[in-house]
Amino acid sequence: MRQENREIKEFNEIIEVMKNCDVCRLALNDDEYPYILPLNFGMEIVDGKVNLYFHSALEGYKVDLIKKDNRASFEMDCKHQLQYFEEKGYCTMAYESVIGRGQIRILDEEEKMDALKKLMAHYHKGKDVYFNPAAISRTLVYVLEVEKITGKRKKPK
């Protein structure tokens, strides 16, 4: 990282940033160019490793890419604050962000319910919200098992 003073080095701080994000951008391998998608997500930490959960239709371009090459990168960011210093003619942005990479695994039917609950929990903090279980068989659920993760923060001035 070019500016080491912006690196978030503590794992638990990185996790807190992730909890504040509401979109995860997933980058898949698509021959010559990456294919990037903004997705809702859920997460869990198991033995110091991050798992990110996503859902989609059972088929489609994204699913084809995952089946062809399950390696992926991700990015999420939050706490954006535009800072404009008129007297200096200078503009910058405060933010927090996390990037990483890992491998995607499509979940089997027995794993889907727990993963979808994690997804719902990310957006309904502290609540056990209902979702129709009839949708589970029509939903693909997958996990990005994160292998590498870094965090960055630019504080407001």
C-alpha positions in Angstrom: 0.0 0.0 0.0 1.5 3.3 -1.1 0.3 5.3 1.9 0.9 3.1 4.9 -0.8 5.5 7.3 -4.1 4.7 5.6 -3.9 0.9 5.9 -6.2 -0.7 8.4 -4.0 -3.3 9.9 -6.3 -4.8 12.6 -8.5 -7.6 11.4 -11.4 -6.6 13.6 -11.3 -3.1 12.3 -11.5 -4.4 8.7 -14.6 -6.5 9.8 -16.2 -3.3 11.3 -15.7 -1.5 8.0 -17.4 -4.4 6.1 -20.3 -4.3 8.5 -20.9 -0.7 7.5 -20.9 -1.4 3.8 -24.2 -2.2 2.0 -22.8 -3.3 -1.4 -20.0 -5.7 -2.3 -18.6 -5.5 -5.8 -17.6 -8.9 -7.0 -15.1 -9.2 -9.9 -15.2 -12.4 -11.9 -12.9 -13.6 -14.7 -14.4 -13.1 -18.1 -11.6 -13.9 -20.6 -9.9 -10.6 -21.5 -11.8 -8.3 -19.1 -13.0 -8.6 -15.5 -16.8 -8.7 -15.0 -17.8 -6.6 -12.0 -21.2 -6.9 -10.2 -22.6 -4.9 -7.3 -24.2 -7.3 -5.0 -26.0 -7.5 -1.6 -24.1 -9.7 0.8 -23.9 -11.4 4.1 -20.8 -12.5 6.0 -19.4 -14.6 8.8 -16.1 -15.1 10.4 -14.9 -18.7 11.0 -11.6 -19.3 12.6 -10.3 -15.9 11.6 -11.4 -16.3 7.9 -14.1 -14.3 6.2 -16.9 -15.9 4.2 -19.0 -13.6 2.0 -22.5 -14.9 1.0 -24.4 -13.9 -2.2 -27.5 -15.0 -4.0 -28.8 -14.9 -7.5 -31.0 -16.7 -10.0 -30.1 -20.3 -10.7 -28.7 -19.5 -14.1 -27.2 -16.6 -16.1 -24.0 -15.0 -17.2 -22.6 -14.6 -13.7 -23.3 -18.2 -12.9 -21.6 -19.4 -16.1 -18.5 -17.4 -15.2 -18.4 -18.8 -11.7 -18.7 -22.3 -13.0 -15.9 -21.7 -15.5 -13.5 -20.0 -13.0 -14.3 -19.8 -9.4 -11.6 -17.3 -8.5 -12.9 -13.8 -7.6 -11.9 -10.5 -6.2 -14.1 -8.1 -4.2 -14.4 -4.5 -3.1 -16.6 -2.6 -0.7 -16.5 0.9 0.6 -18.4 3.3 2.9 -18.3 6.5 5.0 -17.8 8.7 1.9 -17.3 12.3 2.7 -16.5 14.9 0.1 -14.0 17.5 1.3 -13.6 20.7 -0.6 -11.1 23.3 0.5 -12.1 26.3 -1.6 -9.2 28.5 -0.5 -6.7 25.9 -1.7 -8.7 24.8 -4.8 -8.4 21.3 -3.4 -10.9 18.5 -3.3 -10.6 15.0 -1.8 -12.8 12.2 -0.4 -12.7 10.6 3.0 -13.7 6.9 3.0 -13.2 3.4 4.3 -12.7 0.4 1.9 -11.9 -3.3 1.9 -10.6 -5.4 -1.0 -9.7 -9.0 -1.2 -9.8 -12.2 -3.1 -10.7 -15.8 -2.8 -12.6 -18.7 -4.3 -16.4 -19.1 -4.8 -18.2 -22.2 -3.8 -21.8 -22.8 -4.8 -23.7 -24.0 -1.8 -25.8 -27.2 -1.7 -29.5 -27.2 -0.6 -28.7 -27.9 3.0 -26.4 -24.9 3.3 -28.6 -22.3 1.7 -30.9 -21.5 4.6 -28.1 -20.6 7.0 -26.4 -18.5 4.3 -29.5 -16.6 3.4 -30.1 -15.8 7.1 -26.6 -14.3 7.2 -27.5 -12.2 4.2 -30.7 -11.0 5.8 -28.9 -10.3 9.1 -26.5 -7.9 7.4 -29.4 -5.6 6.3 -31.7 -6.2 9.3 -29.2 -5.8 12.2 -30.4 -7.5 15.4 -33.6 -8.8 13.9 -34.6 -12.3 12.8 -36.6 -11.3 9.7 -38.9 -13.7 7.7 -38.2 -14.6 4.1 -40.3 -17.1 2.2 -38.6 -20.5 2.2 -40.4 -21.4 -1.0 -37.8 -19.2 -2.8 -34.9 -21.2 -1.7 -35.2 -23.9 -4.4 -35.3 -21.2 -7.0 -32.2 -19.3 -5.6 -28.5 -20.0 -6.2 -26.5 -19.2 -3.0 -22.8 -19.1 -3.1 -19.9 -18.2 -0.7 -16.7 -16.4 -1.5 -14.1 -18.0 0.9 -11.7 -15.0 1.3 -8.0 -15.9 1.1 -6.6 -12.3 1.2 -8.1 -9.1 2.6 -6.9 -5.5 3.1 -8.5 -2.4 4.5 -7.9 1.3 3.9 -9.2 4.4 5.5 -8.8 8.1 4.7 -10.1 10.1 7.6 -11.8 13.5 7.2 -9.6 16.5 7.6 
